[in-house]
Amino acid sequence: QVQLVESGGGQVQPGGSLRLTCKASGTIYPFKPMSWYRQTPGKEREFVAKAIAERKLYANAVKGRFTISRDNGPNTLYLQMDSLKPDDTAVYYCNYESFWGQGTHVTVSA
């Protein structure tokens, strides 16, 4: 069984930064991807970024502003979010295989 726990969300002004953390417990294989998704009310959950070994993939909406990183030692996934926009407001979820965290809220407003 895998458990994912996100943290680091909060409220920030446009242009600000936040760093999200996802701590994973259970059997985590470093060669399998870990990802961040986000969801706003009334919309489907959307892909944000993925880390597969040394490869990093990003949604176009966050490319150049967000950086995903992964520390396989303590099985932790990070999302550094810079130059935040109001459109980035969402609940952010960590994903590994079929497992999801409970989400962490990010609000970007003046």
Biopython code that builds the backbone (N, CA, C, O; Angstrom):
import numpy as np
from Bio.PDB.StructureBuilder import StructureBuilder

atoms = [
    (1, "GLN", "N", (0.852, -1.192, 0.000)),
    (1, "GLN", "CA", (0.000, 0.000, 0.000)),
    (1, "GLN", "C", (0.885, 1.238, 0.000)),
    (1, "GLN", "O", (1.902, 1.300, 0.691)),
    (2, "VAL", "N", (0.479, 2.208, -0.781)),
    (2, "VAL", "CA", (1.229, 3.460, -0.898)),
    (2, "VAL", "C", (0.385, 4.579, -0.310)),
    (2, "VAL", "O", (-0.822, 4.654, -0.540)),
    (3, "GLN", "N", (1.035, 5.443, 0.446)),
    (3, "GLN", "CA", (0.377, 6.640, 0.953)),
    (3, "GLN", "C", (1.144, 7.868, 0.485)),
    (3, "GLN", "O", (2.374, 7.900, 0.512)),
    (4, "LEU", "N", (0.398, 8.869, 0.060)),
    (4, "LEU", "CA", (0.980, 10.116, -0.418)),
    (4, "LEU", "C", (0.410, 11.261, 0.406)),
    (4, "LEU", "O", (-0.805, 11.377, 0.568)),
    (5, "VAL", "N", (1.292, 12.103, 0.923)),
    (5, "VAL", "CA", (0.846, 13.225, 1.751)),
    (5, "VAL", "C", (1.460, 14.511, 1.216)),
    (5, "VAL", "O", (2.677, 14.693, 1.242)),
    (6, "GLU", "N", (0.596, 15.402, 0.729)),
    (6, "GLU", "CA", (1.053, 16.675, 0.194)),
    (6, "GLU", "C", (1.053, 17.747, 1.279)),
    (6, "GLU", "O", (0.288, 17.683, 2.242)),
    (7, "SER", "N", (1.921, 18.725, 1.100)),
    (7, "SER", "CA", (1.968, 19.887, 1.992)),
    (7, "SER", "C", (2.580, 21.055, 1.230)),
    (7, "SER", "O", (3.120, 20.880, 0.138)),
    (8, "GLY", "N", (2.493, 22.239, 1.811)),
    (8, "GLY", "CA", (3.139, 23.399, 1.222)),
    (8, "GLY", "C", (2.213, 24.378, 0.532)),
    (8, "GLY", "O", (2.648, 25.442, 0.092)),
    (9, "GLY", "N", (0.937, 24.027, 0.432)),
    (9, "GLY", "CA", (0.002, 24.952, -0.199)),
    (9, "GLY", "C", (-0.248, 26.167, 0.674)),
    (9, "GLY", "O", (0.183, 26.231, 1.825)),
    (10, "GLY", "N", (-0.947, 27.120, 0.103)),
    (10, "GLY", "CA", (-1.265, 28.326, 0.851)),
    (10, "GLY", "C", (-1.739, 29.413, -0.093)),
    (10, "GLY", "O", (-2.058, 29.164, -1.256)),
    (11, "GLN", "N", (-1.776, 30.628, 0.441)),
    (11, "GLN", "CA", (-2.191, 31.766, -0.368)),
    (11, "GLN", "C", (-0.982, 32.635, -0.662)),
    (11, "GLN", "O", (-0.161, 32.904, 0.215)),
    (12, "VAL", "N", (-0.888, 33.068, -1.905)),
    (12, "VAL", "CA", (0.240, 33.874, -2.327)),
    (12, "VAL", "C", (-0.235, 34.904, -3.343)),
    (12, "VAL", "O", (-1.222, 34.678, -4.045)),
    (13, "GLN", "N", (0.450, 36.012, -3.423)),
    (13, "GLN", "CA", (0.100, 37.035, -4.402)),
    (13, "GLN", "C", (0.602, 36.647, -5.783)),
    (13, "GLN", "O", (1.554, 35.876, -5.903)),
    (14, "PRO", "N", (-0.029, 37.173, -6.826)),
    (14, "PRO", "CA", (0.475, 36.926, -8.182)),
    (14, "PRO", "C", (1.946, 37.316, -8.301)),
    (14, "PRO", "O", (2.380, 38.357, -7.808)),
    (15, "GLY", "N", (2.694, 36.445, -8.971)),
    (15, "GLY", "CA", (4.137, 36.650, -9.092)),
    (15, "GLY", "C", (4.935, 35.987, -8.002)),
    (15, "GLY", "O", (6.160, 35.913, -8.087)),
    (16, "GLY", "N", (4.265, 35.506, -6.983)),
    (16, "GLY", "CA", (4.935, 34.865, -5.864)),
    (16, "GLY", "C", (5.301, 33.417, -6.142)),
    (16, "GLY", "O", (5.103, 32.905, -7.243)),
    (17, "SER", "N", (5.839, 32.770, -5.114)),
    (17, "SER", "CA", (6.316, 31.396, -5.236)),
    (17, "SER", "C", (5.801, 30.539, -4.086)),
    (17, "SER", "O", (5.533, 31.028, -2.988)),
    (18, "LEU", "N", (5.674, 29.268, -4.366)),
    (18, "LEU", "CA", (5.366, 28.260, -3.356)),
    (18, "LEU", "C", (6.110, 26.993, -3.721)),
    (18, "LEU", "O", (6.411, 26.746, -4.889)),
    (19, "ARG", "N", (6.402, 26.192, -2.709)),
    (19, "ARG", "CA", (7.018, 24.887, -2.941)),
    (19, "ARG", "C", (6.152, 23.823, -2.302)),
    (19, "ARG", "O", (5.951, 23.808, -1.088)),
    (20, "LEU", "N", (5.639, 22.927, -3.145)),
    (20, "LEU", "CA", (4.822, 21.827, -2.664)),
    (20, "LEU", "C", (5.703, 20.602, -2.422)),
    (20, "LEU", "O", (6.690, 20.372, -3.120)),
    (21, "THR", "N", (5.317, 19.835, -1.421)),
    (21, "THR", "CA", (6.036, 18.611, -1.075)),
    (21, "THR", "C", (5.054, 17.456, -1.017)),
    (21, "THR", "O", (3.940, 17.597, -0.512)),
    (22, "CYS", "N", (5.470, 16.326, -1.532)),
    (22, "CYS", "CA", (4.670, 15.095, -1.450)),
    (22, "CYS", "C", (5.565, 14.016, -0.846)),
    (22, "CYS", "O", (6.554, 13.608, -1.455)),
    (23, "LYS", "N", (5.217, 13.564, 0.336)),
    (23, "LYS", "CA", (5.973, 12.491, 0.985)),
    (23, "LYS", "C", (5.258, 11.174, 0.749)),
    (23, "LYS", "O", (4.079, 11.026, 1.072)),
    (24, "ALA", "N", (5.983, 10.220, 0.182)),
    (24, "ALA", "CA", (5.411, 8.923, -0.154)),
    (24, "ALA", "C", (5.925, 7.856, 0.798)),
    (24, "ALA", "O", (7.101, 7.836, 1.161)),
    (25, "SER", "N", (5.030, 6.978, 1.190)),
    (25, "SER", "CA", (5.428, 5.830, 1.993)),
    (25, "SER", "C", (4.884, 4.571, 1.336)),
    (25, "SER", "O", (3.915, 4.619, 0.579)),
    (26, "GLY", "N", (5.519, 3.449, 1.636)),
    (26, "GLY", "CA", (5.149, 2.195, 0.988)),
    (26, "GLY", "C", (6.187, 1.844, -0.066)),
    (26, "GLY", "O", (7.299, 2.372, -0.058)),
    (27, "THR", "N", (5.819, 0.961, -0.962)),
    (27, "THR", "CA", (6.750, 0.508, -1.992)),
    (27, "THR", "C", (6.724, 1.470, -3.168)),
    (27, "THR", "O", (5.763, 1.503, -3.937)),
    (28, "ILE", "N", (7.771, 2.240, -3.296)),
    (28, "ILE", "CA", (7.911, 3.215, -4.372)),
    (28, "ILE", "C", (9.116, 2.831, -5.217)),
    (28, "ILE", "O", (10.231, 2.729, -4.707)),
    (29, "TYR", "N", (8.892, 2.620, -6.497)),
    (29, "TYR", "CA", (9.982, 2.280, -7.405)),
    (29, "TYR", "C", (10.494, 3.555, -8.074)),
    (29, "TYR", "O", (9.714, 4.283, -8.689)),
    (30, "PRO", "N", (11.777, 3.830, -7.964)),
    (30, "PRO", "CA", (12.307, 5.073, -8.533)),
    (30, "PRO", "C", (12.177, 5.163, -10.044)),
    (30, "PRO", "O", (12.220, 6.265, -10.590)),
    (31, "PHE", "N", (12.019, 4.035, -10.741)),
    (31, "PHE", "CA", (11.904, 4.086, -12.193)),
    (31, "PHE", "C", (10.467, 4.303, -12.649)),
    (31, "PHE", "O", (10.221, 4.445, -13.846)),
    (32, "LYS", "N", (9.525, 4.330, -11.731)),
    (32, "LYS", "CA", (8.136, 4.604, -12.088)),
    (32, "LYS", "C", (7.838, 6.079, -11.839)),
    (32, "LYS", "O", (8.360, 6.661, -10.889)),
    (33, "PRO", "N", (7.012, 6.686, -12.672)),
    (33, "PRO", "CA", (6.796, 8.121, -12.578)),
    (33, "PRO", "C", (6.008, 8.543, -11.342)),
    (33, "PRO", "O", (5.170, 7.807, -10.820)),
    (34, "MET", "N", (6.309, 9.732, -10.908)),
    (34, "MET", "CA", (5.492, 10.427, -9.918)),
    (34, "MET", "C", (5.103, 11.766, -10.529)),
    (34, "MET", "O", (5.886, 12.389, -11.245)),
    (35, "SER", "N", (3.881, 12.195, -10.236)),
    (35, "SER", "CA", (3.339, 13.354, -10.939)),
    (35, "SER", "C", (2.593, 14.285, -10.006)),
    (35, "SER", "O", (2.201, 13.922, -8.897)),
    (36, "TRP", "N", (2.414, 15.495, -10.496)),
    (36, "TRP", "CA", (1.523, 16.473, -9.875)),
    (36, "TRP", "C", (0.366, 16.745, -10.830)),
    (36, "TRP", "O", (0.558, 16.887, -12.038)),
    (37, "TYR", "N", (-0.831, 16.814, -10.268)),
    (37, "TYR", "CA", (-2.023, 17.212, -10.983)),
    (37, "TYR", "C", (-2.681, 18.328, -10.176)),
    (37, "TYR", "O", (-2.330, 18.566, -9.020)),
    (38, "ARG", "N", (-3.633, 19.003, -10.800)),
    (38, "ARG", "CA", (-4.393, 20.021, -10.081)),
    (38, "ARG", "C", (-5.847, 20.009, -10.553)),
    (38, "ARG", "O", (-6.170, 19.543, -11.645)),
    (39, "GLN", "N", (-6.705, 20.537, -9.690)),
    (39, "GLN", "CA", (-8.130, 20.539, -10.000)),
    (39, "GLN", "C", (-8.782, 21.755, -9.392)),
    (39, "GLN", "O", (-8.510, 22.119, -8.248)),
    (40, "THR", "N", (-9.650, 22.384, -10.173)),
    (40, "THR", "CA", (-10.477, 23.490, -9.685)),
    (40, "THR", "C", (-11.931, 23.041, -9.710)),
    (40, "THR", "O", (-12.275, 22.131, -10.464)),
    (41, "PRO", "N", (-12.797, 23.659, -8.901)),
    (41, "PRO", "CA", (-14.198, 23.235, -8.842)),
    (41, "PRO", "C", (-14.854, 23.255, -10.217)),
    (41, "PRO", "O", (-14.725, 24.222, -10.968)),
    (42, "GLY", "N", (-15.554, 22.182, -10.532)),
    (42, "GLY", "CA", (-16.284, 22.096, -11.787)),
    (42, "GLY", "C", (-15.448, 21.676, -12.977)),
    (42, "GLY", "O", (-15.962, 21.549, -14.088)),
    (43, "LYS", "N", (-14.164, 21.460, -12.752)),
    (43, "LYS", "CA", (-13.287, 21.056, -13.855)),
    (43, "LYS", "C", (-12.654, 19.707, -13.560)),
    (43, "LYS", "O", (-12.580, 19.277, -12.409)),
    (44, "GLU", "N", (-12.199, 19.047, -14.616)),
    (44, "GLU", "CA", (-11.519, 17.776, -14.440)),
    (44, "GLU", "C", (-10.100, 18.020, -13.914)),
    (44, "GLU", "O", (-9.511, 19.084, -14.106)),
    (45, "ARG", "N", (-9.586, 16.998, -13.249)),
    (45, "ARG", "CA", (-8.216, 17.076, -12.761)),
    (45, "ARG", "C", (-7.280, 17.138, -13.979)),
    (45, "ARG", "O", (-7.445, 16.381, -14.936)),
    (46, "GLU", "N", (-6.313, 18.034, -13.929)),
    (46, "GLU", "CA", (-5.424, 18.203, -15.076)),
    (46, "GLU", "C", (-3.972, 17.961, -14.689)),
    (46, "GLU", "O", (-3.550, 18.222, -13.562)),
    (47, "PHE", "N", (-3.234, 17.460, -15.648)),
    (47, "PHE", "CA", (-1.822, 17.171, -15.480)),
    (47, "PHE", "C", (-1.018, 18.465, -15.326)),
    (47, "PHE", "O", (-1.272, 19.451, -16.016)),
    (48, "VAL", "N", (-0.052, 18.444, -14.414)),
    (48, "VAL", "CA", (0.824, 19.594, -14.212)),
    (48, "VAL", "C", (2.263, 19.238, -14.574)),
    (48, "VAL", "O", (2.883, 19.912, -15.396)),
    (49, "ALA", "N", (2.790, 18.187, -13.964)),
    (49, "ALA", "CA", (4.191, 17.839, -14.197)),
    (49, "ALA", "C", (4.435, 16.393, -13.790)),
    (49, "ALA", "O", (3.724, 15.835, -12.955)),
    (50, "LYS", "N", (5.467, 15.793, -14.404)),
    (50, "LYS", "CA", (5.792, 14.399, -14.138)),
    (50, "LYS", "C", (7.302, 14.226, -14.077)),
    (50, "LYS", "O", (8.036, 14.826, -14.862)),
    (51, "ALA", "N", (7.759, 13.407, -13.146)),
    (51, "ALA", "CA", (9.177, 13.064, -13.041)),
    (51, "ALA", "C", (9.324, 11.560, -13.249)),
    (51, "ALA", "O", (8.758, 10.756, -12.509)),
    (52, "ILE", "N", (10.103, 11.198, -14.280)),
    (52, "ILE", "CA", (10.381, 9.791, -14.583)),
    (52, "ILE", "C", (11.889, 9.653, -14.620)),
    (52, "ILE", "O", (12.534, 10.054, -15.589)),
    (53, "ALA", "N", (12.450, 9.085, -13.566)),
    (53, "ALA", "CA", (13.915, 9.029, -13.441)),
    (53, "ALA", "C", (14.442, 10.454, -13.622)),
    (53, "ALA", "O", (14.086, 11.336, -12.840)),
    (54, "GLU", "N", (15.277, 10.699, -14.625)),
    (54, "GLU", "CA", (15.845, 12.043, -14.832)),
    (54, "GLU", "C", (14.998, 12.896, -15.771)),
    (54, "GLU", "O", (15.278, 14.081, -15.955)),
    (55, "ARG", "N", (13.981, 12.311, -16.357)),
    (55, "ARG", "CA", (13.125, 13.046, -17.303)),
    (55, "ARG", "C", (12.061, 13.833, -16.558)),
    (55, "ARG", "O", (11.485, 13.357, -15.580)),
    (56, "LYS", "N", (11.810, 15.050, -17.039)),
    (56, "LYS", "CA", (10.772, 15.897, -16.460)),
    (56, "LYS", "C", (9.843, 16.339, -17.590)),
    (56, "LYS", "O", (10.291, 16.777, -18.649)),
    (57, "LEU", "N", (8.561, 16.215, -17.342)),
    (57, "LEU", "CA", (7.571, 16.643, -18.320)),
    (57, "LEU", "C", (6.660, 17.676, -17.670)),
    (57, "LEU", "O", (6.348, 17.580, -16.483)),
    (58, "TYR", "N", (6.237, 18.661, -18.452)),
    (58, "TYR", "CA", (5.399, 19.729, -17.918)),
    (58, "TYR", "C", (4.226, 20.023, -18.843)),
    (58, "TYR", "O", (4.323, 19.885, -20.063)),
    (59, "ALA", "N", (3.133, 20.426, -18.243)),
    (59, "ALA", "CA", (2.023, 20.969, -19.018)),
    (59, "ALA", "C", (2.454, 22.317, -19.584)),
    (59, "ALA", "O", (3.241, 23.037, -18.969)),
    (60, "ASN", "N", (1.936, 22.645, -20.749)),
    (60, "ASN", "CA", (2.315, 23.911, -21.382)),
    (60, "ASN", "C", (2.012, 25.107, -20.485)),
    (60, "ASN", "O", (2.739, 26.100, -20.494)),
    (61, "ALA", "N", (0.939, 25.004, -19.717)),
    (61, "ALA", "CA", (0.512, 26.140, -18.905)),
    (61, "ALA", "C", (1.516, 26.494, -17.801)),
    (61, "ALA", "O", (1.510, 27.617, -17.295)),
    (62, "VAL", "N", (2.378, 25.540, -17.428)),
    (62, "VAL", "CA", (3.306, 25.785, -16.310)),
    (62, "VAL", "C", (4.764, 25.740, -16.742)),
    (62, "VAL", "O", (5.657, 26.037, -15.949)),
    (63, "LYS", "N", (5.008, 25.374, -17.982)),
    (63, "LYS", "CA", (6.381, 25.227, -18.465)),
    (63, "LYS", "C", (7.141, 26.553, -18.318)),
    (63, "LYS", "O", (6.651, 27.615, -18.704)),
    (64, "GLY", "N", (8.330, 26.464, -17.758)),
    (64, "GLY", "CA", (9.134, 27.655, -17.545)),
    (64, "GLY", "C", (8.891, 28.337, -16.221)),
    (64, "GLY", "O", (9.675, 29.196, -15.818)),
    (65, "ARG", "N", (7.820, 27.973, -15.533)),
    (65, "ARG", "CA", (7.499, 28.591, -14.240)),
    (65, "ARG", "C", (7.569, 27.577, -13.087)),
    (65, "ARG", "O", (7.930, 27.932, -11.965)),
    (66, "PHE", "N", (7.228, 26.336, -13.368)),
    (66, "PHE", "CA", (7.217, 25.290, -12.347)),
    (66, "PHE", "C", (8.389, 24.340, -12.586)),
    (66, "PHE", "O", (8.794, 24.104, -13.724)),
    (67, "THR", "N", (8.922, 23.803, -11.494)),
    (67, "THR", "CA", (9.999, 22.828, -11.571)),
    (67, "THR", "C", (9.679, 21.650, -10.672)),
    (67, "THR", "O", (9.477, 21.807, -9.468)),
    (68, "ILE", "N", (9.634, 20.463, -11.271)),
    (68, "ILE", "CA", (9.394, 19.247, -10.495)),
    (68, "ILE", "C", (10.733, 18.604, -10.171)),
    (68, "ILE", "O", (11.647, 18.601, -10.996)),
    (69, "SER", "N", (10.842, 18.065, -8.978)),
    (69, "SER", "CA", (12.051, 17.336, -8.603)),
    (69, "SER", "C", (11.657, 16.192, -7.683)),
    (69, "SER", "O", (10.577, 16.171, -7.091)),
    (70, "ARG", "N", (12.575, 15.246, -7.591)),
    (70, "ARG", "CA", (12.255, 14.017, -6.858)),
    (70, "ARG", "C", (13.482, 13.568, -6.098)),
    (70, "ARG", "O", (14.586, 13.545, -6.643)),
    (71, "ASP", "N", (13.293, 13.215, -4.854)),
    (71, "ASP", "CA", (14.361, 12.690, -4.022)),
    (71, "ASP", "C", (13.997, 11.263, -3.671)),
    (71, "ASP", "O", (13.137, 11.028, -2.822)),
    (72, "ASN", "N", (14.650, 10.301, -4.321)),
    (72, "ASN", "CA", (14.291, 8.899, -4.128)),
    (72, "ASN", "C", (14.761, 8.347, -2.783)),
    (72, "ASN", "O", (14.334, 7.270, -2.368)),
    (73, "GLY", "N", (15.627, 9.075, -2.114)),
    (73, "GLY", "CA", (16.072, 8.599, -0.811)),
    (73, "GLY", "C", (14.913, 8.524, 0.162)),
    (73, "GLY", "O", (14.564, 7.450, 0.653)),
    (74, "PRO", "N", (14.311, 9.694, 0.438)),
    (74, "PRO", "CA", (13.139, 9.662, 1.303)),
    (74, "PRO", "C", (11.822, 9.584, 0.541)),
    (74, "PRO", "O", (10.768, 9.858, 1.115)),
    (75, "ASN", "N", (11.859, 9.204, -0.787)),
    (75, "ASN", "CA", (10.629, 9.120, -1.580)),
    (75, "ASN", "C", (9.785, 10.386, -1.463)),
    (75, "ASN", "O", (8.627, 10.344, -1.050)),
    (76, "THR", "N", (10.374, 11.482, -1.826)),
    (76, "THR", "CA", (9.691, 12.765, -1.751)),
    (76, "THR", "C", (9.689, 13.441, -3.107)),
    (76, "THR", "O", (10.695, 13.467, -3.815)),
    (77, "LEU", "N", (8.540, 13.984, -3.447)),
    (77, "LEU", "CA", (8.361, 14.706, -4.705)),
    (77, "LEU", "C", (8.105, 16.167, -4.381)),
    (77, "LEU", "O", (7.376, 16.489, -3.443)),
    (78, "TYR", "N", (8.710, 17.047, -5.165)),
    (78, "TYR", "CA", (8.553, 18.473, -4.943)),
    (78, "TYR", "C", (7.996, 19.148, -6.190)),
    (78, "TYR", "O", (8.135, 18.647, -7.306)),
    (79, "LEU", "N", (7.366, 20.292, -5.974)),
    (79, "LEU", "CA", (6.966, 21.146, -7.084)),
    (79, "LEU", "C", (7.269, 22.579, -6.681)),
    (79, "LEU", "O", (6.582, 23.158, -5.839)),
    (80, "GLN", "N", (8.291, 23.138, -7.283)),
    (80, "GLN", "CA", (8.621, 24.544, -7.076)),
    (80, "GLN", "C", (7.817, 25.366, -8.064)),
    (80, "GLN", "O", (7.945, 25.198, -9.276)),
    (81, "MET", "N", (6.989, 26.254, -7.540)),
    (81, "MET", "CA", (6.104, 27.048, -8.387)),
    (81, "MET", "C", (6.506, 28.513, -8.264)),
    (81, "MET", "O", (6.415, 29.110, -7.191)),
    (82, "ASP", "N", (6.945, 29.072, -9.365)),
    (82, "ASP", "CA", (7.362, 30.476, -9.410)),
    (82, "ASP", "C", (6.466, 31.253, -10.365)),
    (82, "ASP", "O", (5.748, 30.669, -11.176)),
    (83, "SER", "N", (6.517, 32.562, -10.259)),
    (83, "SER", "CA", (5.718, 33.435, -11.129)),
    (83, "SER", "C", (4.262, 32.984, -11.161)),
    (83, "SER", "O", (3.659, 32.860, -12.227)),
    (84, "LEU", "N", (3.721, 32.746, -10.001)),
    (84, "LEU", "CA", (2.361, 32.218, -9.909)),
    (84, "LEU", "C", (1.338, 33.209, -10.429)),
    (84, "LEU", "O", (1.482, 34.423, -10.281)),
    (85, "LYS", "N", (0.300, 32.655, -11.045)),
    (85, "LYS", "CA", (-0.789, 33.429, -11.620)),
    (85, "LYS", "C", (-2.098, 33.034, -10.948)),
    (85, "LYS", "O", (-2.194, 31.948, -10.377)),
    (86, "PRO", "N", (-3.106, 33.899, -11.008)),
    (86, "PRO", "CA", (-4.415, 33.519, -10.452)),
    (86, "PRO", "C", (-4.955, 32.217, -11.059)),
    (86, "PRO", "O", (-5.651, 31.461, -10.380)),
    (87, "ASP", "N", (-4.642, 31.956, -12.320)),
    (87, "ASP", "CA", (-5.103, 30.716, -12.971)),
    (87, "ASP", "C", (-4.465, 29.470, -12.374)),
    (87, "ASP", "O", (-4.924, 28.359, -12.637)),
    (88, "ASP", "N", (-3.420, 29.635, -11.581)),
    (88, "ASP", "CA", (-2.796, 28.486, -10.921)),
    (88, "ASP", "C", (-3.540, 28.073, -9.663)),
    (88, "ASP", "O", (-3.218, 27.050, -9.058)),
    (89, "THR", "N", (-4.526, 28.856, -9.266)),
    (89, "THR", "CA", (-5.319, 28.513, -8.081)),
    (89, "THR", "C", (-6.023, 27.178, -8.295)),
    (89, "THR", "O", (-6.751, 26.999, -9.271)),
    (90, "ALA", "N", (-5.800, 26.249, -7.377)),
    (90, "ALA", "CA", (-6.351, 24.905, -7.521)),
    (90, "ALA", "C", (-5.970, 24.083, -6.297)),
    (90, "ALA", "O", (-5.188, 24.518, -5.452)),
    (91, "VAL", "N", (-6.538, 22.895, -6.225)),
    (91, "VAL", "CA", (-6.049, 21.884, -5.294)),
    (91, "VAL", "C", (-5.032, 21.042, -6.063)),
    (91, "VAL", "O", (-5.328, 20.531, -7.143)),
    (92, "TYR", "N", (-3.845, 20.904, -5.503)),
    (92, "TYR", "CA", (-2.768, 20.182, -6.162)),
    (92, "TYR", "C", (-2.627, 18.797, -5.533)),
    (92, "TYR", "O", (-2.584, 18.650, -4.311)),
    (93, "TYR", "N", (-2.556, 17.790, -6.397)),
    (93, "TYR", "CA", (-2.506, 16.402, -5.963)),
    (93, "TYR", "C", (-1.225, 15.733, -6.446)),
    (93, "TYR", "O", (-0.748, 15.980, -7.553)),
    (94, "CYS", "N", (-0.692, 14.894, -5.597)),
    (94, "CYS", "CA", (0.448, 14.050, -5.929)),
    (94, "CYS", "C", (-0.089, 12.693, -6.405)),
    (94, "CYS", "O", (-1.083, 12.190, -5.883)),
    (95, "ASN", "N", (0.579, 12.119, -7.392)),
    (95, "ASN", "CA", (0.129, 10.846, -7.951)),
    (95, "ASN", "C", (1.288, 9.891, -8.156)),
    (95, "ASN", "O", (2.358, 10.278, -8.626)),
    (96, "TYR", "N", (1.059, 8.626, -7.794)),
    (96, "TYR", "CA", (1.987, 7.532, -8.086)),
    (96, "TYR", "C", (1.144, 6.318, -8.422)),
    (96, "TYR", "O", (0.351, 5.855, -7.602)),
    (97, "GLU", "N", (1.318, 5.806, -9.627)),
    (97, "GLU", "CA", (0.506, 4.681, -10.100)),
    (97, "GLU", "C", (-0.977, 5.032, -9.906)),
    (97, "GLU", "O", (-1.436, 6.056, -10.411)),
    (98, "SER", "N", (-1.718, 4.203, -9.190)),
    (98, "SER", "CA", (-3.140, 4.457, -8.986)),
    (98, "SER", "C", (-3.413, 5.193, -7.678)),
    (98, "SER", "O", (-4.567, 5.332, -7.270)),
    (99, "PHE", "N", (-2.367, 5.658, -7.030)),
    (99, "PHE", "CA", (-2.513, 6.266, -5.711)),
    (99, "PHE", "C", (-2.479, 7.792, -5.808)),
    (99, "PHE", "O", (-1.734, 8.376, -6.594)),
    (100, "TRP", "N", (-3.320, 8.410, -4.974)),
    (100, "TRP", "CA", (-3.418, 9.870, -4.930)),
    (100, "TRP", "C", (-3.320, 10.340, -3.483)),
    (100, "TRP", "O", (-3.741, 9.651, -2.553)),
    (101, "GLY", "N", (-2.751, 11.537, -3.323)),
    (101, "GLY", "CA", (-2.775, 12.165, -2.022)),
    (101, "GLY", "C", (-4.108, 12.862, -1.788)),
    (101, "GLY", "O", (-5.015, 12.798, -2.618)),
    (102, "GLN", "N", (-4.208, 13.526, -0.644)),
    (102, "GLN", "CA", (-5.454, 14.197, -0.287)),
    (102, "GLN", "C", (-5.532, 15.595, -0.880)),
    (102, "GLN", "O", (-6.597, 16.213, -0.874)),
    (103, "GLY", "N", (-4.427, 16.092, -1.386)),
    (103, "GLY", "CA", (-4.409, 17.397, -2.026)),
    (103, "GLY", "C", (-3.997, 18.520, -1.087)),
    (103, "GLY", "O", (-4.176, 18.431, 0.127)),
    (104, "THR", "N", (-3.446, 19.570, -1.664)),
    (104, "THR", "CA", (-3.087, 20.762, -0.907)),
    (104, "THR", "C", (-3.556, 21.981, -1.707)),
    (104, "THR", "O", (-3.367, 22.053, -2.921)),
    (105, "HIS", "N", (-4.169, 22.931, -1.004)),
    (105, "HIS", "CA", (-4.793, 24.062, -1.678)),
    (105, "HIS", "C", (-3.772, 25.149, -1.978)),
    (105, "HIS", "O", (-2.950, 25.504, -1.134)),
    (106, "VAL", "N", (-3.842, 25.663, -3.184)),
    (106, "VAL", "CA", (-3.023, 26.802, -3.592)),
    (106, "VAL", "C", (-3.969, 27.897, -4.085)),
    (106, "VAL", "O", (-4.789, 27.676, -4.976)),
    (107, "THR", "N", (-3.835, 29.071, -3.491)),
    (107, "THR", "CA", (-4.647, 30.210, -3.896)),
    (107, "THR", "C", (-3.714, 31.359, -4.273)),
    (107, "THR", "O", (-2.861, 31.776, -3.489)),
    (108, "VAL", "N", (-3.898, 31.850, -5.476)),
    (108, "VAL", "CA", (-3.086, 32.974, -5.954)),
    (108, "VAL", "C", (-4.013, 34.163, -6.158)),
    (108, "VAL", "O", (-4.822, 34.174, -7.086)),
    (109, "SER", "N", (-3.898, 35.146, -5.305)),
    (109, "SER", "CA", (-4.769, 36.320, -5.405)),
    (109, "SER", "C", (-4.076, 37.506, -4.768)),
    (109, "SER", "O", (-3.221, 37.364, -3.894)),
    (110, "ALA", "N", (-4.477, 38.695, -5.240)),
    (110, "ALA", "CA", (-3.864, 39.935, -4.710)),
    (110, "ALA", "C", (-4.425, 40.266, -3.336)),
    (110, "ALA", "O", (-4.034, 41.265, -2.734)),
]
sb = StructureBuilder()
sb.init_structure("model")
sb.init_model(0)
sb.init_chain("A")
sb.init_seg("    ")
for serial, (resi, resn, name, xyz) in enumerate(atoms, 1):
    if name == "N":
        sb.init_residue(resn, " ", resi, " ")
    sb.init_atom(name, np.array(xyz, "f"), 0.0, 1.0, " ", f" {name:<3s}", serial, name[0])
structure = sb.get_structure()
